[in-house]
């Protein structure tokens, strides 16, 4: 019963209290899209997303195999576009624009 009450209070406090933090997190990220050569199948795109998600500063990655695009969101105070491009290149892909 105590746990249930705690969760209720935490939820009520969080509804109004977390909204500004979510906005800050979205504003603190930057999103870039690159065209990538070297995808031979959907596994390449999925693997790239997995590897990028492990990199410091990246918040999300969405790669598409047929289009050869990757969209990466990241925290500019933790990583740079150049570092992301270099990482993708180290994995064996070629980044275009």
N, C-alpha and C positions, 0 to 999 in steps of 0.2 A: 504494500500500500504506500509506503514512504517513497519507494522508487517511482511509482506511477505519478505521485504528486510532484516529485522532483522533475520528471520528464514534462509534465504539464507546464510547470513554471518555466522551465528552460525553453520550451517551445514558444510560450507566450512572450518571453523576454527576447527571444531570438527573432521573432517575426518583425518587430520594428527595429531591433538593434542591428541585424545583419544586413538589411537592405543597403545602407550606405557603404558597407564594406564590399558588397558585390559590385556596386557601381565603381568603386575605386579600383577593384581588381580588373574590371573590364577596361577602364581608362588607362591602367598602367601597362596594358599589353599592346603589342603591335602585331599586325598580321601582314604577311607577304605571300605572294604566289609566284612560283617558279615553274617553268617548263623544264622537264627532266627527260633526257634521252637515256635509254638503257633498260627500260622496263621491258621484259620479255613475257611477263604474265602477271596475273593479279597478285601472286605471292610476292613479287618484287615490290609492288606498291604497299602491300600490307606490312612487309618486312621493314620498309623504309619508315613507315609510321611508327612501328614498334621501336626501332632504333632511335628515332627522333624524340619519342616520348621519354626516353631514358636520359636524354641530354639535359644538362643543367640549364634552366631558364626557359625551356620550351613548355608551353601549356597545352598545346594540341597540334595535331598534324593530320591532314586528310589528303591522301594521295589517290589519284585515279589512273588506272592502267590504260584504258583506251585513249584518254586525252594526254596522258603523260604530264599531268600537273600535280604539284604538291603545294598545299596551302598550310603555312606554319604560323601559329600564334606564339609569341614569346615575350618575355620581360626584357626590355632594352637595357635595364640596369644589371642584368645577369648574363646576357649574351648579345651577340651582334649578328647582323645579316651575313657579314663576311665569315663568321665562325660557322653559321648554319650551312652556307654554301660550301665551305671547306669540308665540313663533316659529310655532306651528301657526296661530294667528290671523292672523299676517302673511301666511301662504300662502293665506288666503282661506277657511279652515274655521272652524267654530264649535265650541268645546270645551264640553262639558257634563260636570260632575262627573268 
